[in-house]
């Protein structure tokens, strides 16, 4: 299972990533695919074959009219891990997720201390410390039975893209 995070569209009944950037023709959008078979559907390579092979990925792209997009939405994936709602920042090739939480300092240092203690007992490490709080990180396999991934989907207006 791949963790999804970004903008997506439905084009000809298939889901594609939506390029988040400017293109010249304002009536079109640029969609991205990681399926080499899409080259046969009018997609072109996003990078040279040598570069993609060297960096072990594949991406192709196609500029399509907004009028041919049937749905457009943003997806943000979160993790529920042992009762904590956490940000998911990446998935490596071994299907290990980087889970992150930021605990802001409050006036109730007693509750801050308990949360901090619980996170440390769960195996989180302090990644960054600032005046306003701490960032904690833990690497967790995607198949961990205590991990639940939650996708939040927000519809977007492709005409304003």
C-alpha positions as CSV (number, residue, x, y, z in Angstrom):
1,X,0.0,0.0,0.0
2,X,1.4,3.4,-1.0
3,X,0.8,6.3,1.3
4,X,-0.9,9.1,-0.7
5,X,-0.3,12.7,0.0
6,X,-1.0,15.5,-2.5
7,X,-3.3,16.4,-5.3
8,X,-5.1,13.9,-7.5
9,X,-7.6,13.8,-10.4
10,X,-9.7,11.3,-12.2
11,X,-9.0,11.3,-15.9
12,X,-10.6,8.7,-18.2
13,X,-11.7,6.8,-15.1
14,X,-8.2,6.5,-13.7
15,X,-6.6,8.3,-10.8
16,X,-3.5,10.4,-11.5
17,X,-1.3,12.7,-9.5
18,X,-1.8,16.4,-10.3
19,X,1.2,18.6,-10.9
20,X,1.2,21.4,-8.4
21,X,2.7,24.2,-10.4
22,X,2.2,26.6,-13.3
23,X,1.8,25.5,-16.9
24,X,1.3,27.8,-19.9
25,X,-2.1,26.8,-21.1
26,X,-4.6,27.8,-18.3
27,X,-7.3,25.5,-19.7
28,X,-5.1,22.5,-19.1
29,X,-3.5,20.7,-16.1
30,X,-0.5,18.4,-16.0
31,X,-1.1,14.9,-14.7
32,X,1.6,12.5,-13.6
33,X,1.7,8.7,-13.8
34,X,4.1,6.1,-12.5
35,X,2.9,3.4,-14.9
36,X,5.1,2.8,-17.9
37,X,2.1,1.6,-19.9
38,X,0.8,5.2,-19.9
39,X,3.4,6.0,-22.5
40,X,1.1,4.2,-24.9
41,X,-1.7,6.6,-23.8
42,X,0.0,9.9,-24.9
43,X,2.1,10.4,-21.8
44,X,5.8,11.4,-22.2
45,X,8.7,10.8,-20.0
46,X,9.2,13.4,-17.2
47,X,13.0,12.7,-17.1
48,X,15.5,10.7,-19.2
49,X,15.3,7.0,-18.9
50,X,18.9,6.9,-17.7
51,X,18.1,9.3,-14.8
52,X,15.0,7.4,-13.7
53,X,16.8,4.1,-13.9
54,X,19.7,5.4,-11.9
55,X,17.4,6.9,-9.2
56,X,15.0,3.9,-9.3
57,X,11.7,5.6,-10.2
58,X,9.5,6.1,-13.2
59,X,7.3,9.2,-13.9
60,X,5.6,10.3,-17.1
61,X,3.3,13.2,-17.7
62,X,0.5,14.5,-19.9
63,X,-1.1,17.9,-20.3
64,X,-4.9,17.4,-20.5
65,X,-7.9,19.8,-20.7
66,X,-9.5,20.6,-17.4
67,X,-12.8,19.7,-19.0
68,X,-11.8,16.1,-19.2
69,X,-11.2,15.8,-15.4
70,X,-14.1,14.2,-13.7
71,X,-12.9,14.7,-10.1
72,X,-10.2,16.6,-8.4
73,X,-9.2,16.4,-4.7
74,X,-6.4,16.7,-2.2
75,X,-5.4,13.8,0.0
76,X,-3.5,14.0,3.3
77,X,-2.7,10.8,5.1
78,X,-2.4,10.6,8.8
79,X,-1.6,7.8,11.1
80,X,-3.4,6.6,14.3
81,X,-0.7,4.9,16.2
82,X,-1.4,3.7,19.8
83,X,-4.0,6.4,20.3
84,X,-1.9,9.3,18.8
85,X,-2.8,11.1,15.6
86,X,0.5,11.6,13.7
87,X,1.7,13.1,10.5
88,X,3.1,10.6,7.9
89,X,6.3,12.0,6.3
90,X,7.3,9.5,3.7
91,X,7.5,5.8,3.0
92,X,10.7,4.1,2.2
93,X,11.3,1.2,-0.2
94,X,11.0,-1.2,2.7
95,X,7.5,0.1,3.5
96,X,8.6,1.8,6.7
97,X,6.8,5.1,7.5
98,X,8.3,8.1,9.3
99,X,5.7,9.2,11.8
100,X,6.0,12.7,13.3
101,X,4.2,14.7,16.0
102,X,4.8,18.1,17.4
103,X,4.1,18.7,21.0
104,X,3.7,22.4,21.8
105,X,4.6,23.6,25.2
106,X,1.6,24.7,27.2
107,X,1.0,26.2,30.6
108,X,0.1,22.8,31.9
109,X,3.6,21.3,32.2
110,X,2.2,18.3,34.0
111,X,0.3,17.1,30.9
112,X,3.2,18.0,28.6
113,X,5.4,15.8,30.7
114,X,3.0,12.9,30.6
115,X,2.7,13.2,26.8
116,X,6.5,13.4,26.4
117,X,6.9,10.4,28.7
118,X,4.4,8.4,26.8
119,X,6.0,9.2,23.4
120,X,9.4,8.2,24.7
121,X,8.0,4.9,26.1
122,X,6.5,4.3,22.6
123,X,10.0,4.6,21.1
124,X,9.7,8.1,19.7
125,X,12.9,10.1,19.5
126,X,13.3,13.9,19.8
127,X,14.0,15.2,16.3
128,X,13.9,18.9,17.0
129,X,13.5,21.3,20.0
130,X,12.3,24.8,19.7
131,X,11.1,27.4,22.3
132,X,7.5,26.5,21.5
133,X,7.8,22.7,21.6
134,X,9.4,19.5,20.5
135,X,9.2,17.4,17.3
136,X,9.2,13.6,17.8
137,X,9.8,11.0,15.2
138,X,9.5,7.2,14.9
139,X,10.0,4.8,12.0
140,X,7.2,2.2,11.9
141,X,6.6,-0.6,9.4
142,X,3.4,-0.1,7.4
143,X,2.1,-3.5,8.5
144,X,2.4,-2.8,12.2
145,X,-0.8,-4.0,13.7
146,X,-1.1,-0.9,16.0
147,X,-0.9,1.4,13.0
148,X,-4.0,2.7,11.2
149,X,-3.7,5.0,8.2
150,X,-6.4,7.6,7.7
151,X,-6.8,9.5,4.4
152,X,-8.5,12.8,4.5
153,X,-9.9,13.9,1.2
154,X,-10.9,17.4,0.3
155,X,-12.5,18.2,-3.0
156,X,-10.8,21.0,-5.1
157,X,-12.2,23.2,-7.8
158,X,-10.1,22.3,-10.9
159,X,-11.4,25.3,-12.8
160,X,-9.5,27.6,-10.4
161,X,-6.3,25.6,-10.7
